[in-house]
Amino acid sequence: SGKTQLAHTLCVSTQVRFHLSLQNLLAPSRESEM
């Protein structure tokens, strides 16, 4: 179960990082609001 949890965490962190970078590309001016 340890390997599955690690893989899941890695997948989620990758998705979050991709989403954040995509947000920055689409709306960099929104960063000041957050």
N, CA and C of each residue as an Amber inpcrd file, in Angstrom:
protein
   102
   0.8460000  -1.2020000   0.0000000   0.0000000   0.0000000   0.0000000
   0.8810000   1.2520000   0.0000000   2.1050000   1.1000000   0.4890000
   3.0120000   2.2490000   0.5420000   3.3260000   2.7750000  -0.8490000
   3.5830000   1.8480000  -1.7720000   3.9170000   2.2630000  -3.1380000
   2.7230000   2.9310000  -3.8050000   1.5300000   2.4060000  -3.5480000
   0.3290000   2.9850000  -4.1550000   0.1070000   4.4050000  -3.6400000
   0.3000000   4.5950000  -2.3360000   0.0990000   5.9200000  -1.7450000
   1.1240000   6.9010000  -2.3040000   2.3590000   6.4380000  -2.4460000
   3.4130000   7.3020000  -2.9760000   3.1120000   7.7000000  -4.4140000
   2.6650000   6.7290000  -5.2060000   2.3380000   7.0040000  -6.6040000
   1.1670000   7.9820000  -6.6930000   0.1800000   7.7990000  -5.8190000
  -0.9870000   8.6750000  -5.8260000  -0.5870000  10.0990000  -5.4500000
   0.2700000  10.2160000  -4.4250000   0.7300000  11.5380000  -3.9930000
   1.5060000  12.2200000  -5.1110000   2.3350000  11.4420000  -5.8020000
   3.1320000  11.9970000  -6.8950000   2.2320000  12.4670000  -8.0280000
   1.2140000  11.6830000  -8.3230000   0.2790000  12.0250000  -9.3960000
  -0.4820000  13.3020000  -9.0510000  -0.9660000  13.3830000  -7.8190000
  -1.7290000  14.5520000  -7.3840000  -0.8520000  15.7980000  -7.4040000
   0.3670000  15.6750000  -6.8970000   1.2630000  16.8340000  -6.8550000
   1.5970000  17.3040000  -8.2660000   1.7130000  16.3450000  -9.1890000
   2.0020000  16.7000000 -10.5780000   0.8180000  17.4310000 -11.1950000
  -0.3880000  16.9620000 -10.8980000  -1.5910000  17.6050000 -11.4340000
  -1.7400000  19.0150000 -10.8700000  -1.4650000  19.1510000  -9.5710000
  -1.5740000  20.4670000  -8.9310000  -0.5600000  21.4300000  -9.5380000
   0.6620000  20.9330000  -9.7210000   1.7100000  21.7870000 -10.2890000
   1.3480000  22.2030000 -11.7080000   0.7970000  21.2590000 -12.4810000
   0.3970000  21.5520000 -13.8550000  -0.7490000  22.5670000 -13.8690000
  -1.7100000  22.4010000 -12.9500000  -2.8580000  23.2960000 -12.8860000
  -2.4210000  24.7100000 -12.5200000  -1.4900000  24.8030000 -11.5590000
  -1.0100000  26.1130000 -11.1270000  -0.2530000  26.8030000 -12.2540000
   0.5920000  26.0600000 -12.9480000   1.3600000  26.6510000 -14.0450000
   0.4220000  27.0700000 -15.1710000  -0.6200000  26.2780000 -15.4020000
  -1.5900000  26.6010000 -16.4400000  -2.3570000  27.8670000 -16.0570000
  -2.7070000  27.9860000 -14.7780000  -3.4020000  29.1770000 -14.2950000
  -2.5290000  30.4110000 -14.4810000  -1.2400000  30.2750000 -14.1570000
  -0.3200000  31.4040000 -14.2840000  -0.1880000  31.8320000 -15.7380000
  -0.2520000  30.8590000 -16.6460000  -0.1300000  31.1820000 -18.0640000
  -1.3860000  31.8900000 -18.5710000  -2.5370000  31.4320000 -18.0980000
  -3.7990000  31.9840000 -18.5950000  -4.1160000  33.3290000 -17.9560000
  -3.8640000  33.4440000 -16.6540000  -4.2220000  34.6770000 -15.9440000
  -3.1530000  35.0350000 -14.9170000  -2.0210000  35.5850000 -15.3490000
  -0.9400000  35.9440000 -14.4260000  -1.3180000  37.1090000 -13.5230000
  -2.3020000  37.9060000 -13.9290000  -2.6970000  39.0630000 -13.1270000
  -3.5300000  38.6460000 -11.9170000  -4.0460000  37.4100000 -11.9290000
  -4.8650000  36.9360000 -10.8180000  -4.0250000  36.6210000  -9.5820000
  -2.7200000  36.4880000  -9.7620000  -1.8540000  36.0680000  -8.6700000
  -1.9190000  37.0620000  -7.5160000  -2.0990000  38.3410000  -7.8110000
  -2.1270000  39.3570000  -6.7600000  -3.4090000  39.2490000  -5.9350000
  -4.4880000  38.7560000  -6.5450000  -5.7510000  38.6270000  -5.8140000
  -5.6670000  37.5380000  -4.7610000  -4.9420000  36.4540000  -5.0720000
  -4.8200000  35.3460000  -4.1400000  -3.7430000  35.6640000  -3.1110000
